[in-house]
Amino acid sequence: MAPHLATAKAKLTVGVAPAVHKMSKYKNSGDLYPLQGPLIRVYSSDGKTYDRIANDNRNMNFLVDVWAVCNRKIRDLTLNINGESRNVKYTSNKGKQVKRRTEHLKTPFTLPKIGLKPAQACRKELDKRVALGHKSRNIWMKTGFVVKYDNAYEAKVTGSCSATLGRGDIEVEKTALPVWIICEAVKGGQQPKQDKGQPARPKFPAKPVKPVKLDLSLKVIPAVVQKCPASLKFTGKIKSTGAGVVRYRIVGRDGVKAWQTPVKTVKFDRAGIRNLSSWTHHYHPPGPAGNLTVQPPGRENMVKGSARIVMVEKPDGASVIGGATTYRIWCNVPPDRLRMNR
């Protein structure tokens, strides 16, 4: 009689839930919207009613929390939103667990499943707020507002966990995701019609708007590195003379090798100073045993580095000054020689 082989079936649990978003206030309305989240912006063509979408040509951002646990090794965990998928590979506990983590997924623009078109949602919300009697339609259109729908999109995670003799397990979990519709403030709101017979008020030319000036500063610590590998921390500030949105990145060069940071965004509601997001640049010498390159005798084994702030987006007509720095990196250089070179 052949011996009986006990085979344990894999037991898998997967989960998905909307992530907690970092929120910001929308202008003077007091309504909140996520800095990273599914947003749809709706505008008015005539200043009287909401009728068009502004960002339907851009990708949408989704933040969701995912996790998984199995008594065997997790083979696959996939997140899917709007037809876009991403594999989650951050396992722990010998591959048996994916600790709860937030995943960011960009997808092409799709209309939410809320039973209304976004412009209709703005019109409905506007009527609702006007009916409450706290503010007039004109004021609401001047300030703008945000409306949230909770069950607008769907996120799905699919996980697989295998055991011996194919006794694996596949689990699927779904969750509803919200959408925030920003009904943008209309410049001037809904202007009242002028009665016939009343003389038109004289129009005066608007005062010219001074272009914004951006003063950039960038620092690196340490500016002189005596051993490799090395870590250099970049900090800085942006001083603006007016309101506007600035998108920037730091671009650098270690000798002949270029590097750059991701794009960051800074918003100025008025003139002021904002700190840059700090960035740590890691330098690893390309040669063996810490040598940078094979150089002829008598030359210093030094890399001259430089970095500067590059504007990806700035207010129209804005001028930019400053925003550059330099640094030096020595690998395997005696300290006494380094002091002589200063």
ROMI-780925 format. One line per 8 residues: their letters; for each residue x, y, z of N, C-alpha, C, CB. Coordinates in pm, whole numbers, plus 50000, padded with zeros to 5 digits. Last residue first. Glycine has a CB too. Layout:
<nodes>
a> X/Y/Z/X/Y/Z/X/Y/Z/X/Y/Z | ...
</nodes>
This chain:
<nodes>
rnmrlrdp> 54327/57279/49945/54222/57376/49974/54273/57519/49956/54169/57357/50118 | 54536/57108/49917/54468/57151/49795/54361/57256/49821/54406/57031/49726 | 54617/57046/50172/54706/57129/50091/54635/57184/49969/54828/57048/50048 | 54412/56879/50252/54423/57009/50315/54511/57103/50235/54477/56995/50457 | 54468/56657/50094/54343/56728/50073/54349/56867/50133/54226/56651/50133 | 54702/56568/50204/54706/56623/50069/54580/56703/50039/54722/56510/49965 | 54604/56478/50449/54699/56588/50448/54710/56651/50310/54837/56541/50495 | 54427/56263/50374/54373/56387/50431/54470/56504/50425/54332/56365/50573
pvncwiry> 54474/56102/50058/54521/56125/50195/54471/56258/50248/54674/56121/50201 | 54195/55976/49886/54298/56079/49885/54344/56102/50029/54246/56212/49819 | 53973/55807/49816/54106/55751/49845/54217/55855/49831/54135/55634/49752 | 53801/56051/49632/53799/55913/49680/53943/55865/49698/53721/55820/49580 | 53643/56365/49657/53768/56291/49649/53744/56149/49699/53881/56361/49730 | 53431/56597/49515/53437/56462/49573/53576/56404/49548/53326/56370/49512 | 53273/56911/49553/53390/56833/49511/53391/56700/49585/53521/56912/49537 | 53016/57128/49414/53073/57045/49520/53191/56966/49462/52966/56948/49580
ttaggivs> 52799/57415/49364/52903/57320/49322/52951/57241/49442/53022/57393/49255 | 52480/57550/49256/52585/57526/49355/52685/57426/49299/52524/57476/49488 | 52204/57768/49179/52310/57676/49140/52411/57662/49252/52379/57724/49010 | 52007/57974/49201/51968/57834/49207/52073/57736/49164/51851/57813/49125 | 51950/58278/49004/52010/58196/49108/51975/58049/49093/51968/58245/49244 | 51632/58386/48875/51773/58409/48901/51820/58312/49008/51800/58555/48943 | 51375/58429/48639/51437/58339/48735/51584/58376/48750/51422/58190/48691 | 51056/58581/48571/51201/58577/48554/51263/58496/48667/51260/58720/48550
agdpkevm> 50743/58499/48418/50828/58506/48538/50975/58501/48500/50793/58392/48635 | 50561/58470/48212/50645/58589/48214/50739/58600/48332/50561/58708/48211 | 50345/58272/48404/50371/58335/48274/50454/58462/48291/50239/58367/48203 | 50507/58074/48657/50405/58170/48615/50445/58238/48484/50383/58276/48725 | 50644/57753/48543/50651/57876/48622/50539/57970/48577/50790/57944/48608 | 50781/57429/48525/50665/57516/48502/50678/57637/48593/50530/57440/48529 | 51041/57350/48555/50957/57274/48463/50831/57353/48427/50918/57138/48526 | 51347/57496/48617/51203/57521/48617/51134/57434/48511/51174/57670/48592
virasgkv> 51606/57357/48801/51553/57377/48667/51401/57392/48677/51592/57259/48572 | 51877/57431/49003/51731/57415/49001/51682/57449/48861/51662/57505/49108 | 52185/57245/48988/52106/57367/48974/51958/57332/48973/52146/57445/48846 | 52521/57138/49054/52376/57114/49056/52305/57248/49044/52332/57039/49186 | 52833/56966/49014/52753/57087/49007/52606/57048/49006/52789/57172/48882 | 53161/56842/49098/53017/56828/49082/52947/56963/49078/52959/56744/49195 | 53455/56701/49010/53391/56830/49030/53242/56816/49000/53456/56941/48941 | 53643/56454/49159/53527/56479/49073/53469/56615/49109/53419/56366/49088
mnergppq> 53986/56353/49163/53877/56436/49213/53767/56448/49109/53930/56575/49251 | 54277/56273/49199/54163/56185/49177/54038/56253/49233/54186/56045/49245 | 54508/56478/49032/54424/56454/49149/54305/56368/49112/54378/56587/49210 | 54793/56343/48865/54665/56413/48860/54581/56379/48984/54587/56376/48731 | 55017/56184/48901/55031/56328/48921/54901/56404/48915/55123/56383/48820 | 54965/55933/48648/55026/55977/48775/55035/56130/48780/55167/55916/48791 | 54641/55918/48485/54787/55926/48480/54843/55973/48613/54833/56019/48368 | 54376/55711/48617/54428/55839/48574/54580/55836/48570/54379/55951/48666
vtlngapg> 54094/55527/48607/54239/55510/48597/54296/55638/48539/54277/55385/48510 | 53849/55655/48834/53893/55613/48702/54043/55590/48708/53857/55720/48593 | 53792/55617/49119/53699/55676/49023/53729/55630/48882/53704/55828/49030 | 53815/55345/49340/53882/55436/49248/53782/55489/49147/53999/55365/49176 | 53690/55157/49503/53673/55298/49535/53744/55393/49443/53718/55322/49670 | 53732/54905/49397/53801/54941/49521/53795/55091/49549/53946/54896/49515 | 53675/54993/49052/53690/54896/49160/53763/54955/49279/53764/54772/49111 | 53474/55290/48958/53587/55197/48947/53594/55099/49061/53715/55274/48940
pphyhhtw> 53261/55462/49019/53241/55354/48922/53352/55251/48918/53225/55411/48787 | 53149/55555/49345/53256/55558/49244/53243/55440/49150/53394/55556/49311 | 52837/55689/49406/52915/55566/49414/53023/55570/49307/52824/55441/49396 | 52642/55916/49581/52748/55902/49480/52825/55773/49507/52843/56025/49480 | 52315/56018/49626/52415/55918/49662/52514/55901/49548/52348/55783/49697 | 52147/56296/49746/52208/56236/49626/52320/56142/49670/52263/56345/49528 | 51856/56382/49895/51987/56324/49922/52036/56250/49798/51982/56228/50043 | 51665/56676/49920/51699/56560/49837/51840/56513/49872/51688/56594/49686
sslnriga> 51385/56862/50044/51525/56819/50053/51547/56691/49973/51567/56799/50201 | 51186/57078/49866/51190/56944/49924/51335/56898/49926/51099/56845/49843 | 51249/57424/49947/51249/57312/49855/51237/57181/49932/51376/57312/49768 | 51038/57659/50112/51152/57569/50115/51137/57461/50008/51167/57504/50254 | 50932/57977/49998/50900/57837/50022/51030/57756/50022/50800/57782/49916 | 50824/58305/50057/50938/58215/50044/50893/58074/50079/51057/58260/50136 | 50613/58540/49872/50666/58473/49990/50784/58384/49957/50558/58392/50056 | 50304/58664/49742/50450/58674/49751/50499/58608/49880/50495/58821/49746
rdfkvtkv> 50052/58404/49738/50094/58545/49737/50247/58546/49739/50034/58626/49860 | 50033/58141/49704/49907/58215/49702/49933/58366/49696/49823/58181/49824 | 50236/57925/49536/50238/58053/49605/50101/58119/49591/50350/58147/49548 | 50331/57589/49549/50225/57684/49515/50239/57809/49601/50085/57620/49534 | 50547/57358/49400/50532/57458/49507/50427/57559/49461/50669/57528/49540 | 50636/57026/49321/50546/57139/49297/50539/57228/49421/50406/57091/49258 | 50896/56835/49154/50822/56877/49272/50740/57003/49241/50918/56902/49392 | 51017/56559/48972/50958/56694/48967/50876/56719/49094/50869/56710/48839
ptqwakvg> 51312/56380/49094/51174/56389/49044/51123/56533/49047/51080/56298/49127 | 51647/56487/48994/51547/56448/49093/51410/56442/49027/51546/56546/49214 | 51930/56360/48809/51822/56456/48832/51724/56400/48932/51751/56490/48700 | 52263/56347/48667/52156/56293/48750/52049/56401/48768/52212/56245/48890 | 52546/56258/48460/52435/56346/48496/52336/56272/48585/52365/56399/48371 | 52892/56238/48459/52769/56162/48481/52659/56253/48533/52794/56046/48580 | 53126/56373/48454/53058/56356/48325/52924/56284/48340/53148/56279/48228 | 53100/56509/48758/53196/56497/48649/53123/56491/48516/53284/56373/48667
drgviryr> 52792/56472/48823/52913/56427/48890/53020/56407/48784/52889/56296/48973 | 52539/56707/48801/52638/56632/48722/52758/56601/48811/52683/56713/48595 | 52181/56770/48825/52321/56776/48864/52410/56694/48773/52338/56729/49006 | 51880/56933/48883/51960/56862/48783/52107/56880/48819/51931/56915/48638 | 51581/56930/49054/51724/56958/49066/51797/56871/48966/51775/56933/49212 | 51274/57074/48931/51356/56959/48967/51500/57007/48981/51343/56844/48861 | 50943/57222/48963/51088/57226/48944/51149/57089/48970/51151/57331/49037 | 50677/57438/48927/50718/57297/48925/50865/57295/48885/50629/57212/48825
vvgagtsk> 50478/57676/49080/50613/57648/49032/50637/57498/49040/50721/57726/49114 | 50208/57893/49044/50251/57755/49068/50387/57735/49004/50147/57652/49011 | 50140/58208/49213/50159/58121/49097/50205/57983/49140/50260/58181/49000 | 50191/58550/49320/50124/58420/49326/50155/58340/49199/49972/58438/49343 | 50518/58709/49371/50374/58705/49345/50320/58564/49350/50343/58766/49211 | 50785/58691/49410/50726/58823/49433/50575/58825/49408/50793/58926/49345 | 50938/58419/49581/50853/58468/49472/50794/58603/49509/50741/58366/49440 | 51207/58214/49643/51143/58339/49682/51068/58395/49563/51248/58443/49735
ikgtfkls> 51283/57897/49742/51233/57975/49628/51161/58097/49683/51138/57888/49536 | 51568/57722/49873/51448/57803/49888/51411/57868/49756/51468/57911/49997 | 51719/57406/49976/51714/57537/49913/51583/57606/49936/51740/57524/49765 | 51941/57122/49984/51828/57199/50035/51827/57336/49966/51835/57215/50192 | 52082/56807/49948/52054/56934/49883/51928/56996/49945/52036/56914/49729 | 52338/56608/50071/52201/56654/50094/52183/56794/50035/52168/56655/50246 | 52516/56334/49960/52511/56480/49961/52366/56525/49972/52578/56539/49834 | 52716/56065/50041/52578/56114/50038/52580/56265/50052/52492/56048/50151
apckqvva> 52947/55837/49886/52915/55961/49955/52767/55994/49941/53000/56076/49902 | 53169/55546/49918/53059/55623/49858/53017/55741/49945/52938/55532/49834 | 53445/55781/49964/53334/55728/49887/53295/55590/49938/53370/55722/49736 | 53563/56086/50117/53565/55941/50096/53439/55898/50025/53581/55867/50230 | 53536/56359/50135/53671/56305/50140/53677/56154/50123/53733/56341/50269 | 53367/56633/49989/53357/56494/50037/53495/56430/50027/53252/56412/49955 | 53234/56946/50033/53359/56874/50004/53350/56737/50069/53485/56953/50055 | 52987/57018/50110/53030/57067/49980/53160/57003/49936/53046/57218/49983
pivklsld> 52764/56771/50259/52882/56859/50261/52917/56905/50120/53002/56789/50324 | 52523/56990/50140/52600/56954/50259/52634/56805/50253/52520/56988/50390 | 52431/57256/49931/52465/57115/49941/52552/57094/50065/52538/57065/49813 | 52168/57480/49829/52284/57448/49912/52306/57297/49913/52267/57502/50056 | 52023/57732/49635/52046/57588/49649/52174/57566/49727/52053/57518/49510 | 51769/57966/49558/51895/57937/49629/51903/57787/49652/51903/58015/49765 | 51607/58194/49337/51634/58058/49381/51766/58050/49456/51635/57963/49261 | 51351/58408/49287/51490/58408/49333/51518/58272/49397/51519/58525/49434
lkvpkvpk> 51135/58516/49045/51169/58400/49127/51318/58404/49158/51131/58267/49056 | 50887/58755/48987/51030/58728/48991/51056/58613/49089/51110/58855/49033 | 50611/58809/48770/50664/58751/48893/50815/58730/48879/50593/58616/48925 | 50530/59123/48617/50570/58982/48609/50634/58935/48739/50668/58961/48493 | 50255/59325/48711/50400/59308/48710/50436/59160/48702/50464/59373/48835 | 49990/59406/48507/50036/59316/48613/50186/59299/48601/49964/59178/48605 | 49850/59727/48450/49938/59618/48406/49989/59537/48524/50056/59674/48326 | 49511/59785/48529/49651/59814/48558/49738/59697/48512/49671/59842/48710
apfkprap> 49272/59805/48266/49325/59741/48386/49472/59778/48404/49308/59588/48379 | 49104/60097/48157/49202/59990/48132/49258/59935/48263/49316/60041/48044 | 48761/60131/48238/48897/60181/48250/48995/60067/48224/48921/60244/48390 | 48452/60198/48100/48550/60095/48130/48689/60157/48132/48543/59980/48026 | 48163/60356/48226/48288/60363/48150/48386/60256/48195/48352/60502/48164 | 47853/60184/48218/47960/60244/48297/48088/60248/48214/47982/60164/48428 | 47588/60270/48002/47695/60178/48040/47802/60251/48118/47756/60111/47915 | 47279/60392/48115/47405/60414/48044/47511/60317/48095/47453/60560/48061
qgkdqkpq> 46983/60208/48087/47085/60260/48175/47214/60280/48097/47107/60166/48295 | 46842/60092/47883/46817/60232/47909/46916/60292/48005/46680/60250/47961 | 46813/59773/48029/46815/59855/47909/46780/59999/47945/46716/59800/47802 | 47023/59665/48296/46891/59705/48246/46906/59793/48123/46812/59778/48355 | 47264/59412/48269/47238/59555/48283/47102/59588/48222/47350/59638/48217 | 47275/59111/48457/47253/59180/48330/47217/59326/48356/47141/59110/48249 | 47538/59022/48683/47398/59060/48658/47385/59136/48527/47343/59146/48774 | 47766/58757/48630/47745/58901/48631/47598/58934/48603/47836/58969/48527
qggkvaec> 47864/58509/48817/47754/58534/48723/47721/58683/48729/47628/58446/48757 | 48217/58567/48860/48092/58498/48889/47989/58521/48780/48037/58542/49022 | 48467/58670/48826/48355/58764/48819/48221/58700/48850/48349/58826/48684 | 48567/58365/48722/48615/58502/48738/48499/58598/48719/48729/58532/48636 | 48452/58093/48905/48436/58169/48781/48480/58312/48805/48289/58163/48730 | 48611/57811/49043/48561/57947/49061/48559/58020/48928/48648/58024/49164 | 48515/57479/48942/48610/57588/48951/48542/57724/48968/48698/57590/48828 | 48439/57219/49110/48362/57314/49030/48433/57448/49042/48210/57322/49078
iiwvplat> 48593/56924/49123/48616/57064/49157/48539/57152/49059/48769/57099/49155 | 48511/56623/49249/48483/56709/49134/48497/56854/49181/48340/56682/49074 | 48667/56334/49344/48642/56471/49386/48624/56555/49260/48758/56527/49475 | 48567/56000/49400/48615/56101/49306/48579/56238/49364/48553/56081/49163 | 48656/55687/49569/48584/55814/49550/48640/55896/49435/48588/55896/49679 | 48612/55335/49510/48700/55451/49528/48622/55579/49499/48824/55440/49435 | 48533/55015/49648/48492/55135/49575/48586/55251/49608/48346/55173/49608 | 48714/54709/49606/48667/54818/49689/48630/54937/49601/48774/54859/49794
keveidgr> 48770/54353/49608/48739/54478/49540/48697/54583/49642/48628/54458/49433 | 48979/54063/49581/48904/54158/49663/48885/54288/49585/48977/54184/49798 | 49044/53725/49528/49018/53854/49465/48937/53940/49562/48942/53836/49328 | 49279/53454/49541/49177/53537/49605/49167/53671/49533/49209/53558/49755 | 49377/53126/49511/49367/53253/49441/49252/53331/49503/49345/53233/49287 | 49599/52872/49614/49480/52951/49644/49489/53081/49566/49466/52977/49797 | 49709/52528/49558/49724/52672/49579/49592/52741/49606/49790/52734/49459 | 49821/52260/49531/49708/52296/49618/49719/52445/49657/49705/52206/49746
gltascsg> 50027/52156/49378/49931/52247/49316/49813/52286/49402/49880/52185/49194 | 50202/52013/49532/50107/51938/49449/49994/52028/49396/50047/51822/49528 | 50234/52266/49788/50281/52147/49717/50166/52082/49640/50343/52047/49815 | 50099/52595/49713/50149/52493/49803/50192/52373/49721/50042/52453/49909 | 50073/52951/49651/50080/52811/49609/50136/52722/49719/50166/52797/49484 | 49866/53221/49589/49955/53161/49688/49956/53011/49663/49909/53194/49836 | 49773/53530/49447/49786/53385/49435/49893/53337/49532/49821/53343/49290 | 49537/53800/49420/49656/53737/49477/49655/53587/49455/49667/53767/49624
tvkaeyan> 49421/54100/49303/49418/53957/49280/49548/53898/49331/49396/53924/49128 | 49223/54381/49373/49351/54312/49392/49328/54162/49373/49411/54341/49534 | 49070/54666/49233/49065/54521/49252/49206/54468/49273/48998/54451/49131 | 48864/54952/49262/48999/54894/49267/48987/54746/49299/49087/54968/49373 | 48645/55165/49088/48664/55037/49156/48811/54995/49148/48573/54928/49096 | 48468/55479/49133/48558/55389/49062/48575/55261/49144/48696/55456/49034 | 48265/55587/49294/48284/55636/49158/48369/55542/49073/48347/55773/49161 | 48134/55628/49560/48135/55504/49481/48147/55538/49332/48007/55420/49507
dykvvfgt> 48150/55898/49660/48229/55789/49717/48240/55668/49625/48169/55746/49848 | 48201/56219/49543/48119/56099/49526/48203/55979/49567/48067/56085/49378 | 48210/56559/49641/48273/56426/49645/48168/56318/49626/48348/56405/49779 | 48268/56885/49522/48169/56783/49556/48236/56645/49544/48042/56793/49464 | 48372/57213/49593/48412/57076/49564/48299/56982/49605/48545/57038/49637 | 48361/57545/49443/48336/57447/49549/48376/57309/49500/48187/57450/49593 | 48366/57908/49394/48387/57770/49353/48366/57675/49471/48527/57752/49295 | 48334/58182/49431/48426/58110/49520/48461/57971/49468/48366/58098/49658
kmwinrsk> 48157/58253/49226/48281/58329/49244/48382/58251/49327/48251/58463/49309 | 47949/58079/49264/48026/58067/49141/48156/58147/49147/47944/58111/49021 | 47856/58171/49510/47908/58035/49500/47991/58018/49373/47793/57934/49501 | 47767/58429/49437/47880/58414/49529/47940/58274/49519/47836/58442/49674 | 47552/58368/49265/47663/58450/49218/47786/58431/49305/47622/58598/49216 | 47376/58231/49431/47438/58160/49318/47562/58236/49269/47336/58142/49202 | 47439/58328/49776/47370/58336/49648/47444/58255/49542/47356/58483/49603 | 47431/58140/50082/47500/58225/49984/47420/58224/49854/47646/58176/49959
hglavrkd> 47237/58014/50238/47348/58083/50304/47420/58179/50209/47447/57980/50358 | 47029/57865/50121/47006/58005/50154/47122/58079/50217/46893/58015/50241 | 46995/57615/50021/47015/57626/50165/47008/57770/50213/47150/57565/50204 | 46987/57654/49748/46860/57629/49816/46875/57639/49968/46807/57492/49778 | 47258/57669/49686/47178/57791/49678/47048/57775/49755/47150/57829/49531 | 47324/57398/49711/47382/57496/49803/47305/57628/49802/47528/57522/49767 | 47172/57284/49502/47154/57239/49640/47206/57343/49740/47224/57105/49662 | 47276/57408/49276/47135/57428/49311/47109/57392/49457/47044/57345/49218
lekrcaqa> 47537/57299/49292/47516/57444/49300/47372/57475/49339/47551/57512/49167 | 47490/57027/49252/47543/57071/49380/47523/57221/49399/47691/57036/49392 | 47399/57037/48984/47311/56985/49090/47358/57033/49227/47307/56832/49085 | 47626/57137/48855/47500/57213/48850/47405/57168/48961/47433/57196/48712 | 47810/56931/48909/47835/57067/48958/47706/57149/48960/47940/57138/48871 | 47688/56718/48775/47710/56708/48919/47735/56846/48980/47828/56615/48950 | 47704/56805/48513/47571/56793/48575/47583/56787/48727/47498/56668/48522 | 47979/56783/48478/47917/56916/48472/47778/56915/48534/47910/56964/48326
pklgikpl> 48010/56496/48504/48069/56590/48601/48008/56729/48598/48217/56601/48576 | 47698/56321/48462/47821/56373/48406/47877/56477/48503/47797/56434/48264 | 47577/56067/48685/47573/56203/48631/47704/56232/48560/47546/56307/48743 | 47625/55818/48783/47492/55845/48730/47475/55983/48672/47392/55824/48835 | 47878/55760/48850/47799/55826/48954/47659/55859/48905/47869/55952/49002 | 48145/55646/48762/48014/55582/48757/47927/55636/48870/48028/55427/48766 | 48351/55893/48594/48310/55816/48711/48171/55757/48693/48315/55903/48836 | 48531/55858/48287/48422/55921/48361/48382/55834/48480/48301/55945/48269
tfptklhe> 48887/55846/48282/48758/55782/48255/48652/55852/48339/48763/55628/48288 | 49218/55894/48178/49095/55956/48227/48973/55873/48186/49082/56099/48172 | 49450/55627/48260/49390/55724/48167/49257/55776/48223/49367/55659/48028 | 49612/55623/48584/49533/55559/48479/49484/55666/48382/49414/55479/48538 | 49857/55553/48827/49802/55648/48731/49730/55573/48620/49914/55737/48671 | 49874/55463/49163/49856/55414/49027/49793/55525/48942/49766/55287/49025 | 50039/55385/49455/49997/55497/49370/49990/55447/49227/50097/55619/49382 | 49969/55213/49756/50014/55207/49617/49955/55325/49539/49974/55071/49552
trrkvqkg> 50061/55165/50086/49987/55251/49994/50050/55245/49856/49982/55396/50045 | 50032/54858/50270/50111/54964/50210/50024/55041/50111/50237/54908/50140 | 50049/54601/50500/49963/54707/50445/50048/54824/50398/49860/54754/50551 | 50280/54351/50390/50226/54440/50492/50148/54554/50427/50341/54496/50580 | 50242/54055/50260/50259/54191/50210/50195/54282/50315/50192/54211/50066 | 50393/53741/50334/50309/53854/50375/50344/53978/50294/50326/53881/50525 | 50572/53543/50274/50437/53502/50311/50342/53619/50337/50442/53414/50433 | 50842/53589/50231/50752/53591/50115/50608/53556/50146/50802/53499/50013
knstykvn> 50952/53592/50484/50989/53486/50390/50889/53475/50275/50998/53351/50463 | 50839/53839/50577/50813/53712/50645/50833/53594/50550/50670/53710/50704 | 50730/54024/50284/50811/54005/50403/50776/53870/50464/50789/54121/50507 | 50718/54195/49964/50680/54089/50057/50775/54086/50176/50680/53952/49987 | 50642/54391/49737/50707/54416/49864/50661/54314/49969/50677/54560/49913 | 50524/54389/49490/50631/54292/49514/50696/54306/49651/50735/54306/49408 | 50247/54416/49299/50298/54455/49429/50398/54350/49473/50181/54471/49534 | 50199/54520/48967/50236/54411/49056/50293/54468/49186/50337/54317/48989
rsegninl> 49925/54690/48827/50059/54700/48885/50080/54581/48977/50077/54834/48961 | 49719/54799/48551/49758/54703/48654/49899/54734/48703/49750/54559/48600 | 49426/54954/48424/49570/54963/48446/49607/54873/48564/49615/55110/48471 | 49150/54940/48422/49222/54867/48319/49373/54874/48331/49183/54917/48187 | 49076/55082/48653/49049/55139/48520/49128/55070/48409/49081/55287/48519 | 49310/54910/48840/49214/55021/48842/49199/55073/48700/49259/55135/48940 | 49454/54646/49017/49396/54688/48890/49293/54798/48913/49332/54568/48816 | 49735/54481/49151/49636/54586/49170/49587/54632/49034/49694/54705/49252
tldrikrn> 49839/54157/49243/49823/54255/49136/49710/54351/49171/49794/54185/49002 | 50067/53934/49350/49966/54025/49403/49956/54142/49306/50001/54073/49550 | 50196/53601/49365/50161/53720/49285/50056/53801/49359/50111/53680/49144 | 50279/53414/49552/50336/53411/49417/50310/53540/49340/50280/53294/49340 | 50367/53379/49882/50283/53455/49789/50351/53461/49653/50255/53599/49843 | 50410/53067/50037/50473/53180/49970/50375/53247/49873/50600/53136/49897 | 50166/53002/50295/50273/52960/50202/50330/53085/50136/50219/52859/50094 | 49978/53132/50432/50060/53038/50509/50171/52976/50424/49973/52929/50568
cvawvdvl> 49957/53483/50360/49939/53344/50321/50025/53255/50410/49975/53323/50170 | 49822/53806/50315/49886/53712/50407/49856/53571/50360/49835/53733/50554 | 49830/54146/50201/49806/54004/50176/49882/53921/50278/49847/53965/50031 | 49713/54474/50097/49785/54385/50187/49748/54241/50153/49753/54416/50336 | 49687/54822/50005/49676/54680/49973/49754/54600/50076/49727/54650/49829 | 49529/55134/49961/49604/55047/50052/49580/54901/50013/49565/55073/50200 | 49561/55371/49693/49488/55265/49762/49583/55190/49854/49421/55168/49661 | 49519/55648/49495/49595/55597/49608/49510/55494/49680/49638/55712/49705
fnmnrndn> 49537/55760/49160/49464/55683/49261/49562/55638/49369/49391/55562/49196 | 49505/56011/48916/49585/55953/49023/49495/55880/49122/49668/56062/49095 | 49470/56016/48560/49411/56029/48693/49499/55957/48794/49266/55974/48696 | 49610/56207/48289/49596/56086/48368/49533/56117/48503/49733/56019/48387 | 49417/56431/48075/49528/56398/48165/49501/56266/48236/49549/56510/48268 | 49203/56525/47940/49315/56475/47859/49433/56432/47944/49359/56581/47759 | 49022/56636/48106/48990/56502/48056/49099/56447/47965/48858/56505/47983 | 49021/56877/48252/49140/56791/48255/49112/56650/48204/49195/56783/48395
airdytkg> 48779/57022/48228/48906/57086/48193/49021/56987/48177/48942/57187/48297 | 48448/57004/48102/48555/56943/48180/48688/57001/48134/48554/56788/48166 | 48171/57236/48113/48280/57167/48043/48384/57116/48141/48345/57260/47942 | 47965/57375/48247/47932/57302/48124/48049/57229/48059/47874/57396/48026 | 47787/57561/48483/47901/57471/48461/47870/57380/48343/47933/57388/48589 | 47680/57898/48414/47652/57758/48444/47775/57674/48415/47530/57706/48363 | 47785/58153/48387/47650/58137/48440/47618/57994/48480/47550/58185/48339 | 48021/58187/48251/48011/58247/48383/47876/58232/48448/48043/58390/48374
dssyvril> 48043/58049/48015/47979/58180/48009/47968/58250/48144/47842/58167/47950 | 48175/57811/48070/48211/57885/47949/48158/58028/47950/48159/57813/47827 | 48314/57685/48365/48198/57749/48303/48244/57829/48182/48124/57841/48404 | 48459/57360/48446/48460/57505/48427/48327/57554/48368/48577/57546/48335 | 48583/57108/48656/48473/57152/48569/48472/57305/48566/48335/57096/48618 | 48808/56848/48705/48787/56992/48714/48683/57035/48609/48920/57069/48693 | 48843/56572/48902/48787/56617/48775/48753/56765/48792/48659/56533/48733 | 49079/56355/49055/49016/56487/49047/48960/56509/48907/49117/56598/49083
pgqlpyld> 49191/56112/49257/49113/56128/49134/49035/56259/49134/49017/56009/49115 | 49497/56240/49409/49373/56165/49409/49299/56188/49280/49286/56203/49529 | 49683/56430/49598/49703/56319/49505/49578/56233/49511/49832/56235/49539 | 49550/56620/49743/49664/56664/49663/49703/56557/49562/49784/56697/49753 | 49191/56621/49755/49320/56554/49777/49429/56612/49688/49306/56404/49753 | 48999/56891/49903/49026/56802/49790/49164/56740/49810/49017/56878/49653 | 48741/57057/50087/48869/56988/50080/48878/56903/49954/48891/56901/50205 | 48600/57388/50119/48591/57247/50079/48731/57188/50064/48511/57233/49947
gsnkyksm> 48633/57658/50157/48650/57571/50273/48639/57424/50242/48552/57606/50377 | 48622/57850/49961/48500/57773/49988/48510/57692/50116/48470/57681/49871 | 48844/57987/49880/48768/58043/49993/48644/57962/50029/48727/58184/49960 | 49051/57719/49779/49031/57864/49779/48950/57908/49901/48960/57908/49651 | 49014/57421/49912/48995/57485/49782/48956/57631/49801/48888/57411/49699 | 49263/57278/50120/49141/57357/50107/49134/57421/49969/49132/57465/50218 | 49380/56939/50093/49404/57083/50088/49271/57155/50072/49502/57120/49971 | 49498/56626/50232/49397/56715/50176/49443/56861/50180/49266/56699/50252
khvapavg> 49620/56315/50167/49659/56444/50220/49573/56550/50152/49812/56472/50199 | 49409/56028/50216/49470/56130/50131/49514/56251/50213/49373/56173/50021 | 49429/55694/50286/49404/55824/50348/49480/55929/50268/49447/55825/50499 | 49301/55470/50031/49405/55523/50118/49360/55656/50180/49536/55542/50039 | 49048/55219/50017/49093/55355/49981/49197/55406/50080/48973/55453/49975 | 49174/54880/50015/49088/54984/50072/49137/55120/50023/49087/54979/50228 | 49210/54529/50009/49229/54656/49939/49130/54756/49997/49211/54641/49784 | 49361/54206/50070/49275/54319/50105/49309/54443/50026/49284/54348/50252
vtlkakat> 49367/53847/50100/49411/53973/50039/49314/54083/50076/49423/53959/49884 | 49478/53542/50218/49388/53654/50245/49446/53779/50181/49367/53674/50398 | 49508/53193/50164/49548/53330/50128/49438/53429/50165/49579/53340/49978 | 49639/52890/50219/49530/52976/50265/49575/53121/50250/49490/52944/50413 | 49709/52588/50050/49748/52725/50080/49625/52807/50118/49821/52789/49960 | 49666/52272/50200/49621/52371/50102/49664/52511/50146/49468/52364/50083 | 49900/52020/50252/49827/52132/50310/49791/52232/50202/49910/52200/50421 | 49897/51679/50224/49924/51803/50149/49836/51914/50206/49897/51785/49995
alhpam> 50039/51378/50313/49955/51489/50358/49994/51616/50284/49968/51510/50512 | 50040/51081/50145/50113/51206/50159/50015/51316/50199/50187/51242/50026 | 50045/50745/50239/49959/50862/50217/50039/50990/50243/49832/50856/50309 | 50227/50489/50067/50209/50578/50183/50125/50698/50145/50345/50625/50237 | 50064/50215/49907/50147/50334/49896/50122/50424/50016/50120/50410/49764 | 50085/49881/50000/50000/50000/50000/50088/50124/50000/49904/50001/50123
</nodes>
